[in-house]
Amino acid sequence: MSEQTPSVVELQARWDKIRVANVYDTLDKMGYPHQCLDLGIKPLFPHRHLAGQVITVRGSASPVPHGEDESDWTGNYFEQLRTILYPGCAVVIETGGELHAGKFGEMTSWALKQGGAHGIVLDSYIRDWLGLEVIPDFTPCARGTSPIESANRWRINGLNVNIGMPGTLTARVRVSPGDWIIGEADGVMVVPQAIAMETLIKAEELEFKEQGMRTDVATGMSFDDAYEKWGRA
C-alpha cells in the first residue's frame, strides 16, 4: 500500500519546527541561494515563527478605475481572498510600491486567522501593532507598522498570481501560489513548491543533527567532541 500524501496542515506542523537558518542552508546546498526576502521584512514579534503554504495577493498604489468606488474595489477582492483561505496557509502580499500606508491590520488579520492562515507577509507596512500582538498562532511579517490608512492610497488588484518580493541576495524573489513561506527573527524564506518536500526532509535532518549538538553541549560535552559526533556547528 502506498503512503498517504501528507496534508497541508501536517506539512505546516513539520515546517513550523524548522529554523530559518536551516531552511537557508538546505536551499543553498540544493542550488537555491537567493530565496531569502529582504532582511527588513521580519516578524513583528521576534519570538514567533511562521510556516505556511502561500496564497498570494498583488496590490497597487494606482487609483481605482474611473467611476468605481474604492471601498467596493478593495472590499470585493478581500472577500474573494477569504474564500480561498485554507488551514495551513499564509498570505504573501506584494504591495506595488506604496511606501507609507498600513495594508491590512488587526481586524483583517483576525479574518485571515479564522480562515486558516498562520500569518501574513508584506513588503511594506501593516497597522495595529497592539491588536496584532494578541492574535494567537498568527505571525505578521512586515517592514513595521504604520498608522496611515490604506483606503484611497492602495488597493488589491490580483489574487493567487505570481508575484515578486524584494530579496536580499537578489533584487526580487519570485513567489507563487503553493510555495511555502518560513519566517522568524532571522528573516523570511520562500521555498518553491516543486522542491518543498525535498527541502523539508533535508532541513529536518539538519534540525535533528543541530538539536543533538545543542543537547550534548548543554549537558557538558566538549564542542569538539559534539562536533565530531554530529558534524553540525
Number of C-alpha atoms within 10 A of each C-alpha: 3 4 5 6 8 9 11 15 16 12 19 22 14 14 26 17 14 23 20 25 16 19 26 24 16 22 26 13 9 13 8 14 14 19 24 28 25 21 17 17 27 25 25 20 15 14 9 15 25 30 29 29 30 30 27 24 24 19 20 17 18 15 12 20 9 7 6 10 12 18 12 11 15 19 14 12 17 19 11 12 19 17 10 13 20 19 17 22 28 31 24 26 27 23 24 20 13 20 13 17 20 24 28 18 20 18 14 14 25 17 15 23 25 14 18 20 27 26 26 27 28 23 27 24 25 30 22 16 17 9 13 21 14 10 15 10 12 23 29 28 31 23 18 19 19 18 15 14 16 19 13 14 19 25 26 23 17 17 19 18 12 15 22 18 23 18 21 16 14 13 12 17 20 17 26 21 19 19 21 24 29 25 31 25 19 14 21 29 26 25 26 21 17 10 13 18 13 13 22 20 14 16 24 19 15 21 18 14 18 18 14 17 22 18 13 18 16 11 8 9 14 12 15 11 13 19 19 11 13 17 13 16 11
